Amino acid sequence: MIRVGIIGDIGSGKSYVAKKFGYPVFNADLEVSKIYKKNKKCFKKLNKFFPEDIKSFPINKKELFKVILAKKNNINKINKIVHSEVRTKLRDFINKNKKKRIIILDVPLLLENKINRKNDFLIYVDAKKKEIKKRIRKRKNFNNKIYDKLKKLQLSLELKKKKSNFIIKNNFKHIKVKKDVKMILKEILLNE
């Protein structure tokens, strides 16, 4: 099985690019969202750490944002709890798709959380800062302070680019991305 990790800046279009490969995609952001909505075990752990703030299930994003903004290291405590659940989901995804030729890992903190393996193919999604900012401001529940905290969790974009096997320039135009993905897939399969 070939593992392809999609990395890049917040809002650069990683999930969009991941879908274009046409192979099974593990979308960590989607899994986190499901965990907040459906995982009582995770809620109980978060409630234990933050009983004054995280009171309702499914977990309310506003309550979560309040906790993240309250103290500098709260985001790390939350990540520790949530990421262990995400890793379980990732293992399940890999086991379910072990007979597939390729799987795509759309995991924003792939390198930071050391989820990638030495022989994974890494694809950096590069997009213009101006375009990224315009797109993320349109997101539901966008909060600039939360965005800044999430950015601080990430490795530098230059380092991510350097560690990547391929770079896709995402101009948010369907035809160009599709063409680049096709070319990268061809190269990955040649190096298999």
C-alpha positions as CSV (number, residue, x, y, z in Angstrom):
1,M,0.0,0.0,0.0
2,I,1.3,3.5,-1.0
3,R,0.6,6.2,1.6
4,V,0.3,9.7,0.3
5,G,0.2,12.6,2.8
6,I,-1.3,15.9,1.8
7,I,0.3,18.8,3.7
8,G,0.2,22.6,3.5
9,D,-1.1,25.7,5.1
10,I,-4.5,26.1,6.8
11,G,-7.0,26.8,4.0
12,S,-4.7,26.0,1.1
13,G,-7.1,23.4,-0.3
14,K,-5.6,20.2,1.1
15,S,-9.0,18.4,1.3
16,Y,-10.0,19.5,-2.1
17,V,-6.7,18.2,-3.6
18,A,-6.9,14.9,-1.6
19,K,-10.3,14.1,-3.1
20,K,-8.9,14.6,-6.6
21,F,-6.7,11.5,-6.3
22,G,-9.7,9.2,-6.5
23,Y,-8.4,6.9,-3.8
24,P,-9.6,6.4,-0.2
25,V,-9.0,9.6,1.8
26,F,-8.6,9.8,5.6
27,N,-9.8,13.4,6.4
28,A,-8.6,14.2,10.0
29,D,-10.7,17.4,10.2
30,L,-13.8,15.5,9.3
31,E,-13.0,12.8,11.9
32,V,-12.4,15.5,14.6
33,S,-15.8,17.0,13.8
34,K,-17.4,13.6,14.1
35,I,-15.7,13.0,17.4
36,Y,-17.1,16.3,18.8
37,K,-20.6,15.3,17.7
38,K,-20.7,11.6,18.4
39,N,-17.9,10.4,20.8
40,K,-19.2,10.4,24.4
41,K,-15.9,9.0,25.7
42,C,-14.0,12.0,24.3
43,F,-16.6,14.4,25.7
44,K,-16.3,12.8,29.2
45,K,-12.5,13.3,29.1
46,L,-12.8,16.9,28.0
47,N,-15.5,17.6,30.6
48,K,-13.2,16.1,33.3
49,F,-10.4,18.6,32.4
50,F,-12.7,21.5,31.7
51,P,-15.9,21.0,33.8
52,E,-16.8,24.7,33.9
53,D,-16.7,25.2,30.2
54,I,-17.3,21.9,28.3
55,K,-20.8,20.9,29.6
56,S,-22.9,19.9,26.7
57,F,-22.8,16.9,24.4
58,P,-22.5,17.0,21.4
59,I,-19.5,19.3,22.1
60,N,-20.3,22.9,21.4
61,K,-17.7,24.7,19.3
62,K,-18.2,27.9,21.1
63,E,-17.5,26.2,24.4
64,L,-14.4,24.7,22.9
65,F,-13.2,28.0,21.5
66,K,-13.7,29.6,25.0
67,V,-11.5,26.9,26.5
68,I,-8.8,27.3,23.9
69,L,-8.6,31.0,24.3
70,A,-8.7,30.9,28.2
71,K,-5.2,29.5,28.7
72,K,-2.1,29.1,26.5
73,N,-1.7,25.3,26.9
74,N,-5.4,24.3,26.9
75,I,-5.2,23.6,23.1
76,N,-2.4,21.1,23.9
77,K,-4.6,19.3,26.5
78,I,-7.5,19.2,24.0
79,N,-5.3,17.9,21.2
80,K,-3.9,15.2,23.4
81,I,-7.4,13.8,24.1
82,V,-8.8,14.3,20.6
83,H,-5.7,13.2,18.7
84,S,-5.7,9.8,20.5
85,E,-9.2,9.3,19.1
86,V,-8.1,10.4,15.7
87,R,-5.2,8.0,15.7
88,T,-7.6,5.1,16.5
89,K,-9.8,6.2,13.5
90,L,-6.7,6.4,11.3
91,R,-5.7,2.8,12.3
92,D,-9.2,1.6,11.5
93,F,-9.1,3.4,8.1
94,I,-5.7,1.9,7.2
95,N,-6.9,-1.6,8.2
96,K,-10.1,-1.2,6.2
97,N,-8.2,-0.1,3.1
98,K,-5.1,-2.3,3.4
99,K,-5.8,-4.0,0.1
100,K,-6.0,-0.7,-1.7
101,R,-3.1,0.4,-3.9
102,I,-3.0,3.9,-2.5
103,I,-4.5,5.7,0.4
104,I,-4.5,9.5,0.9
105,L,-3.9,11.0,4.4
106,D,-5.4,14.5,4.7
107,V,-4.1,15.2,8.2
108,P,-3.2,18.8,8.9
109,L,-0.6,17.9,11.6
110,L,0.8,14.9,9.8
111,L,4.4,15.9,10.3
112,E,4.0,17.7,13.6
113,N,2.4,14.6,15.2
114,K,4.9,12.2,13.5
115,I,2.1,10.2,11.8
116,N,4.0,10.1,8.5
117,R,6.4,7.2,7.7
118,K,9.7,7.5,6.0
119,N,8.5,6.0,2.7
120,D,5.2,8.1,2.5
121,F,4.9,10.4,-0.4
122,L,4.3,13.9,0.8
123,I,2.5,16.5,-1.4
124,Y,2.6,20.1,-0.4
125,V,-0.4,22.2,-1.4
126,D,0.8,25.7,-2.2
127,A,-1.7,28.5,-2.5
128,K,-1.4,32.3,-2.4
129,K,-1.7,33.8,1.1
130,K,-4.3,36.4,-0.1
131,E,-6.5,33.6,-1.6
132,I,-6.2,31.5,1.6
133,K,-7.2,34.4,3.9
134,K,-10.2,35.2,1.7
135,R,-11.3,31.6,1.8
136,I,-10.8,30.9,5.5
137,R,-12.6,34.1,6.6
138,K,-15.7,32.6,4.8
139,R,-15.6,29.5,7.0
140,K,-18.4,28.9,9.4
141,N,-17.2,29.6,13.0
142,F,-14.0,31.4,11.8
143,N,-12.2,32.9,14.7
144,N,-9.0,34.8,14.1
145,K,-7.5,34.1,17.5
146,I,-8.2,30.4,17.2
147,Y,-6.6,30.5,13.7
148,D,-3.5,32.1,15.2
149,K,-3.2,29.4,17.9
150,L,-3.6,26.6,15.2
151,K,-0.9,28.2,13.1
152,K,1.5,28.1,16.1
153,L,1.0,24.3,16.3
154,Q,2.3,23.9,12.7
155,L,5.8,23.5,11.5
156,S,7.0,26.3,9.2
157,L,5.6,26.2,5.6
158,E,9.2,26.2,4.3
159,L,10.1,23.1,6.2
160,K,6.9,21.3,5.0
161,K,7.7,22.3,1.5
162,K,11.3,21.0,1.8
163,K,10.1,17.7,3.2
164,S,7.6,17.2,0.4
165,N,8.2,15.0,-2.7
166,F,5.8,17.1,-4.8
167,I,4.3,20.5,-4.7
168,I,0.9,21.4,-6.2
169,K,0.2,25.0,-6.9
170,N,-3.4,25.4,-6.0
171,N,-5.0,28.2,-7.9
172,F,-8.4,26.9,-6.9
173,K,-9.1,26.0,-10.6
174,H,-10.4,22.5,-11.0
175,I,-8.6,21.7,-14.3
176,K,-5.1,22.6,-13.2
177,V,-5.3,20.7,-9.9
178,K,-6.7,17.7,-11.7
179,K,-3.9,17.8,-14.3
180,D,-1.2,18.1,-11.5
181,V,-2.7,15.2,-9.5
182,K,-2.7,13.0,-12.6
183,M,0.9,13.8,-13.2
184,I,1.9,13.2,-9.6
185,L,0.0,9.9,-9.5
186,K,1.8,8.7,-12.6
187,E,5.1,9.5,-11.0
188,I,4.2,7.8,-7.7
189,L,3.1,4.6,-9.4
190,L,6.4,4.6,-11.5
191,N,8.4,4.8,-8.3
192,E,6.4,2.1,-6.5
